[in-house]
C-alpha cells in the first residue's frame, strides 16, 4: 500500500496491525462504516488537490489558459460526482 493511502486510511480511523502474528495491515475485525466514508472524502480531497495543483502554464494563449482552467473545473466536478450523491 502506498504511504499516502495508508496515512489517509489511518486519518479516517482505520486500525492497522504493525507487526502481529497474523501479519501487517488493516485490522478488518473493526466496524469501518464511518471510517470508509471519511476515507472516501480524504481520497476525493487529494484528487481534487492534485487537479487544482496541476500546471496550466504550458498554455500559449489566454484562450488555451481558459480552456485548461475549464478542464480543471470539469475534472473536479467529475471526481466529486463519482463519489458523492
Secondary structure, DSSP 8 states (H G I E B T S, - for coil): --HHHHHHHHHHT--EEEEETTEEEE-TTS--HHHHHHHHHHHHHHHHHHHHHS--TT--SHHHHHHHHHHHHHHHHHHHHHH--
